[in-house]
Amino acid sequence: MRVLLIEDEDRLRKALEAGLRAEGHEVLGAADGAEGLELAADPRLDVIVCDILLPKVNGFQVCRRLREQGIWTPILMLTAKDGEWDEAEALDAGADGYLTKPFSYVVLAAHLRALARRAPSGAPGESSVVQAGSLRLDFRSGRCQRGNDEVELSRRELALLGALVSRPDEVCSKKELLAKVWGPEFDGDENIVEVYVGYLRRKIDQRFSCRSIETVRGVGYRFCSDAHRA
């Protein structure tokens, strides 16, 4: 796994770098947000660990700028601040996870493994571009197209669509989609899947008079590889 660690506390950053390298991971280190933004452009990164209270550019800004640039590498936020507002702001800025200091290395490593598994770009060596009928998904750049038309999707919408597209013509249960897109630790209302499916239908189907996502009552959803006109 290739990890970018953006942390201004030298002792903590070096300790985490040493631990990750000892496990065989490749680690890039940055001591401030500006340097972190430059290194985050590396398309080979599997995950980014980013402190919130950083010099030059803070962690919230780092997240927002990366997402605005179409960089969807999973981000784990670190902070010495503890509070639901900070966590909410981090997630709204585009972070995928949140960890409050002090934390154990074992917990950090588990978070990184979970984020790497959930990354929509697929396993190393796999293409980040998927073609499903007239739909084209590019997970590395975060882009979606229906034919020649651009479709703007959020990171979560793209991940959900990717989960459905990866199993064409098969039924995916809500629980399966929750685990893959929101993570196994998600304990909210499973109807969030229904809400996001609605978002996708409006963007990739209704706009183009297509019907590619079907509801299988009492079970889940199915992506039809041969989308037909609604």
C-alpha positions as CSV (number, residue, x, y, z in Angstrom):
1,M,0.0,0.0,0.0
2,R,1.3,3.5,-0.9
3,V,0.4,6.0,1.9
4,L,0.7,9.8,2.0
5,L,1.1,11.0,5.6
6,I,0.4,14.8,6.1
7,E,1.4,15.6,9.7
8,D,3.3,18.6,11.1
9,E,4.3,16.9,14.4
10,D,7.7,15.5,13.4
11,R,7.9,12.8,16.1
12,L,4.4,11.4,15.4
13,R,4.9,11.5,11.6
14,K,8.3,9.7,11.8
15,A,6.9,7.1,14.2
16,L,3.9,6.4,11.9
17,E,6.2,6.3,8.9
18,A,8.5,3.8,10.6
19,G,5.5,1.6,11.6
20,L,4.0,1.6,8.1
21,R,7.3,0.9,6.4
22,A,8.0,-2.0,8.8
23,E,4.8,-3.5,7.6
24,G,6.0,-3.2,4.0
25,H,4.1,-0.1,3.0
26,E,5.5,2.7,0.9
27,V,5.2,6.1,2.7
28,L,5.4,9.7,1.6
29,G,5.6,12.3,4.3
30,A,4.6,16.0,4.3
31,A,5.0,18.5,7.1
32,D,2.4,21.0,6.0
33,G,-0.8,21.2,3.9
34,A,0.8,22.9,0.9
35,E,3.4,20.1,0.5
36,G,0.7,17.5,1.1
37,L,-1.4,18.9,-1.8
38,E,1.5,18.6,-4.2
39,L,2.2,15.0,-3.2
40,A,-1.5,14.0,-3.2
41,A,-1.5,14.4,-7.0
42,D,0.3,11.1,-7.2
43,P,-2.2,8.7,-8.9
44,R,-0.5,5.7,-7.3
45,L,-1.6,6.6,-3.8
46,D,-3.9,4.1,-2.0
47,V,-4.8,6.3,1.0
48,I,-4.0,9.7,2.5
49,V,-3.6,10.3,6.3
50,C,-4.1,14.1,7.0
51,D,-4.0,16.1,10.2
52,I,-6.5,18.9,10.5
53,L,-4.4,21.5,12.3
54,L,-1.7,22.0,9.6
55,P,0.6,24.9,8.7
56,K,-0.1,26.8,5.5
57,V,-3.2,24.9,4.4
58,N,-5.3,23.1,7.0
59,G,-6.7,19.6,6.7
60,F,-10.2,20.7,5.8
61,Q,-8.9,22.8,2.9
62,V,-6.6,19.9,1.8
63,C,-9.7,17.7,1.5
64,R,-11.8,20.2,-0.3
65,R,-9.2,21.1,-2.8
66,L,-8.4,17.5,-3.6
67,R,-12.0,16.6,-4.2
68,E,-12.5,19.8,-6.3
69,Q,-9.5,18.6,-8.4
70,G,-11.2,15.3,-9.0
71,I,-8.7,13.4,-6.7
72,W,-10.7,10.7,-4.9
73,T,-8.0,8.9,-3.0
74,P,-9.5,7.8,0.4
75,I,-8.6,10.3,3.2
76,L,-8.3,9.5,6.9
77,M,-8.4,12.7,9.0
78,L,-6.4,13.0,12.3
79,T,-7.1,15.6,14.9
80,A,-6.3,16.5,18.5
81,K,-9.8,18.2,18.6
82,D,-12.7,16.0,19.8
83,G,-16.2,16.9,18.9
84,E,-19.0,16.0,16.5
85,W,-18.8,19.3,14.6
86,D,-15.2,18.7,13.7
87,E,-16.0,15.2,12.6
88,A,-19.0,16.5,10.6
89,E,-16.9,19.2,8.9
90,A,-14.1,16.7,8.0
91,L,-16.6,14.3,6.4
92,D,-18.4,17.1,4.6
93,A,-15.0,18.3,3.3
94,G,-14.5,15.0,1.6
95,A,-12.8,12.8,4.2
96,D,-13.6,9.1,4.3
97,G,-12.7,8.5,8.0
98,Y,-11.9,10.3,11.2
99,L,-9.5,9.4,14.1
100,T,-9.0,11.5,17.3
101,K,-5.6,11.7,18.9
102,P,-4.3,10.0,20.9
103,F,-4.9,6.7,19.0
104,S,-3.1,3.4,18.9
105,Y,-1.1,2.4,15.8
106,V,-3.1,-0.8,15.6
107,V,-6.4,1.2,15.2
108,L,-4.8,3.5,12.6
109,A,-3.5,0.5,10.6
110,A,-7.0,-1.1,10.7
111,H,-8.6,2.2,9.4
112,L,-6.1,2.3,6.5
113,R,-6.8,-1.3,5.5
114,A,-10.5,-0.6,5.6
115,L,-10.2,2.5,3.4
116,A,-7.9,0.8,0.9
117,R,-10.5,-2.0,0.6
118,R,-13.2,0.5,-0.1
119,A,-11.3,2.6,-2.6
120,P,-13.4,2.6,-5.8
121,S,-10.3,2.5,-8.1
122,G,-10.1,-1.3,-7.6
123,A,-7.1,-3.5,-6.8
124,P,-3.6,-2.7,-7.9
125,G,-3.1,-3.4,-11.6
126,E,-6.8,-3.1,-12.4
127,S,-8.1,-0.5,-14.7
128,S,-9.8,2.5,-13.0
129,V,-12.1,2.9,-16.1
130,V,-15.3,0.8,-16.4
131,Q,-17.6,0.8,-19.4
132,A,-21.2,-0.4,-18.9
133,G,-23.3,0.1,-22.0
134,S,-23.3,3.8,-22.7
135,L,-22.0,4.5,-19.1
136,R,-18.3,5.2,-18.6
137,L,-16.9,5.4,-15.1
138,D,-13.4,6.7,-14.3
139,F,-12.8,6.1,-10.6
140,R,-9.4,7.6,-10.6
141,S,-10.6,11.0,-11.9
142,G,-14.1,10.7,-10.3
143,R,-15.8,11.2,-13.7
144,C,-18.9,9.6,-15.1
145,Q,-20.3,9.9,-18.7
146,R,-23.5,8.7,-20.4
147,G,-22.5,8.6,-24.0
148,N,-20.8,11.9,-24.7
149,D,-22.5,13.7,-21.9
150,E,-20.8,14.4,-18.6
151,V,-22.7,13.3,-15.4
152,E,-21.7,15.0,-12.1
153,L,-21.6,12.5,-9.3
154,S,-20.5,12.8,-5.7
155,R,-17.8,10.5,-4.4
156,R,-20.4,8.4,-2.6
157,E,-22.7,8.2,-5.7
158,L,-19.8,7.1,-7.8
159,A,-18.8,4.4,-5.3
160,L,-22.4,3.1,-5.1
161,L,-22.7,3.1,-8.9
162,G,-19.4,1.3,-9.1
163,A,-20.6,-1.4,-6.6
164,L,-23.7,-2.0,-8.7
165,V,-21.8,-2.0,-12.1
166,S,-19.3,-4.5,-10.7
167,R,-22.0,-7.1,-10.6
168,P,-24.1,-6.5,-13.7
169,D,-27.5,-8.2,-13.8
170,E,-27.0,-9.5,-10.3
171,V,-29.1,-8.4,-7.2
172,C,-27.1,-6.5,-4.6
173,S,-28.7,-6.4,-1.2
174,K,-28.8,-3.2,0.8
175,K,-26.5,-4.7,3.4
176,E,-23.9,-5.6,0.8
177,L,-24.0,-2.1,-0.6
178,L,-23.8,-0.5,2.8
179,A,-20.7,-2.6,3.7
180,K,-19.0,-1.9,0.4
181,V,-19.8,1.8,0.1
182,W,-20.3,3.1,3.6
183,G,-18.1,0.5,5.4
184,P,-18.8,-2.3,7.8
185,E,-18.7,0.1,10.8
186,F,-21.7,2.1,9.5
187,D,-24.6,1.9,12.0
188,G,-27.1,4.4,10.5
189,D,-30.3,3.8,8.7
190,E,-29.9,1.3,5.8
191,N,-32.5,3.3,3.9
192,I,-29.6,5.7,3.0
193,V,-29.0,3.3,0.1
194,E,-32.5,4.0,-1.2
195,V,-31.9,7.7,-1.0
196,Y,-28.6,7.5,-3.0
197,V,-30.1,5.1,-5.5
198,G,-32.7,7.8,-6.1
199,Y,-30.0,10.4,-6.7
200,L,-28.3,8.1,-9.2
201,R,-31.5,7.4,-11.1
202,R,-32.2,11.1,-11.6
203,K,-28.7,11.7,-12.8
204,I,-27.9,8.7,-15.0
205,D,-31.3,7.4,-16.0
206,Q,-34.2,9.9,-15.9
207,R,-32.1,12.6,-17.6
208,F,-31.4,10.2,-20.5
209,S,-34.8,8.4,-20.5
210,C,-33.0,5.2,-19.5
211,R,-33.7,2.6,-16.8
212,S,-30.5,0.8,-15.7
213,I,-31.1,0.5,-12.0
214,E,-33.9,-1.8,-11.0
215,T,-35.4,-2.4,-7.6
216,V,-35.9,-6.0,-6.5
217,R,-38.5,-5.6,-3.8
218,G,-37.5,-7.0,-0.4
219,V,-34.0,-7.7,-1.6
220,G,-32.0,-4.8,-3.1
221,Y,-31.0,-3.4,-6.5
222,R,-29.8,-4.7,-9.8
223,F,-27.8,-2.9,-12.5
224,C,-29.0,-3.9,-16.0
225,S,-26.1,-4.2,-18.4
226,D,-28.4,-3.6,-21.3
227,A,-30.2,-0.4,-20.1
228,H,-33.5,0.1,-21.8
229,R,-35.6,3.1,-22.5
230,A,-37.9,4.1,-19.6
